[in-house]
Amino acid sequence: MKIFVLPMLLFWTIILSAQDSTKQPVREDLMMSFYMVFLYRGEAWTAEKTPETENIQKGHLANIEKLAREGKIVLAGPFLDKSNLRGIFIFNAATQEEVEELCATDPAVKAKRLRIEIKPWYGPKSLLNVNKEYFNK
């Protein structure tokens, strides 16, 4: 299963290049609302690798790919440090309730190995193209 490294690199490129927004006005026609989901270690998280935790992780990655192929997740990836904040999703969804429902399909969230925090986020529409490039659509 592919890991979402390319989308994470694109995400940080966009963020770093947009840091000095005082010089140019925001192009509203190039921006849109998304939902950013922060994934934290949940109450059932453990560093121990067992067949059960490995199956949950495989299911977690498969669910990410499914939602990405459907155009719901436009960006996903783990943080590389060992903190409680494990990763992010960026969703293209109409409502926060829809994002909650989509996150509830994740085996790691269901198993309480991960917990979520959802924030509305305003970002570049070009993120919608990341998965098209990644999956060669």
C-alpha positions, 0 to 999 in steps of 0.5 A: 500500500502506498504511503501518502508522502507526495501529498505531505510534501505538497502540503508543506510546500504550499504552507511554506510558500504562503507564509508571507501573504502580506505582499499579495492579496488572497485570491478568493477564486483559488481558495475553498473550505476544507476540514482538517482532522488531527489524529491523536493517540487514543485511549487504546493506543499502544506501541506494541505490535500484535496481529490485531494492531497490525490488522487495524493499521492495514485497515486504517491505510486501506480506508485512507486510500478508499476515501482518497480515491472517492475524493473525500480525503484530499491529503493525509499523512503521519507526523514523523515525531513520536508525539501524541499527535500522529497525523492529519487528514484534510477532507473535502466535505460539505459539513463537519458531520459528514467528516465525523461520519467518514472518520467513524469508518476508520478502523483505528478510530473505531478501535480507539487507537486514534482519536480525532479533532476536526477543524474547518480550514481554508486552503487552496483549491489546488489540493483537489488535484493531489490525489488525481496526480497521486493515483494517476487519474 
